[in-house]
Amino acid sequence: MERLMKAHLIEFDLSLRILCPLERAGINTLGKLLKNKRDNLLKIPNIGNTAISTIELFLARYNLSLPQ
């Protein structure tokens, strides 16, 4: 699990429309992504509800979810 948390998001099948804003916000690993609540991610420019839904679906494939 520790190895998965250190994996860079670019290694996964997320679109550049999601990856670029996350990278600019300093969120470049799965572990960093999972430390952010939905509300915090929505504060990132160019990340909206559709991107959040995509992120949640992506995380669900790995039996993970954003903190509540």
C-alpha positions as CSV (number, residue, x, y, z in Angstrom):
1,M,0.0,0.0,0.0
2,E,2.9,2.4,0.8
3,R,4.2,1.9,-2.7
4,L,0.8,2.8,-4.2
5,M,0.6,6.0,-2.1
6,K,3.9,7.1,-3.5
7,A,2.9,6.5,-7.1
8,H,2.8,9.6,-9.2
9,L,-0.6,10.4,-10.6
10,I,0.8,10.6,-14.1
11,E,1.2,6.8,-14.0
12,F,-2.6,6.4,-13.9
13,D,-5.2,7.0,-16.6
14,L,-6.3,10.4,-15.4
15,S,-6.8,13.0,-18.1
16,L,-4.4,16.0,-18.5
17,R,-7.4,18.3,-17.7
18,I,-7.3,16.9,-14.2
19,L,-3.6,16.1,-13.8
20,C,-2.3,19.6,-14.8
21,P,-4.3,21.6,-12.1
22,L,-3.5,19.0,-9.5
23,E,0.2,19.2,-10.3
24,R,0.1,23.0,-10.1
25,A,-1.5,22.7,-6.7
26,G,1.4,20.4,-5.6
27,I,-0.7,17.2,-5.7
28,N,1.4,14.8,-7.7
29,T,1.1,11.5,-5.9
30,L,-1.8,9.3,-4.9
31,G,-1.0,9.8,-1.3
32,K,-1.2,13.5,-1.6
33,L,-4.5,13.3,-3.4
34,L,-6.0,11.2,-0.7
35,K,-5.1,13.8,2.0
36,N,-7.5,16.3,0.4
37,K,-11.2,16.5,1.0
38,R,-13.6,17.2,-1.9
39,D,-14.0,20.8,-0.8
40,N,-10.3,21.4,-0.8
41,L,-10.0,20.0,-4.3
42,L,-12.8,22.2,-5.5
43,K,-10.8,25.3,-4.5
44,I,-8.1,24.4,-7.1
45,P,-8.5,26.4,-10.3
46,N,-9.9,24.3,-13.2
47,I,-11.1,21.5,-10.9
48,G,-14.9,21.3,-10.8
49,N,-17.6,18.8,-9.9
50,T,-17.0,16.8,-13.1
51,A,-13.3,16.4,-12.3
52,I,-14.1,15.5,-8.7
53,S,-16.5,12.8,-10.0
54,T,-13.9,11.4,-12.3
55,I,-11.3,11.4,-9.5
56,E,-13.8,9.6,-7.2
57,L,-14.5,6.9,-9.9
58,F,-10.7,6.5,-10.4
59,L,-10.2,6.0,-6.6
60,A,-13.1,3.6,-6.3
61,R,-11.3,1.3,-8.8
62,Y,-8.6,0.9,-6.1
63,N,-11.1,0.7,-3.2
64,L,-10.0,4.2,-2.1
65,S,-12.0,7.4,-1.5
66,L,-11.4,11.0,-0.6
67,P,-11.6,11.8,3.1
68,Q,-15.0,13.0,4.3
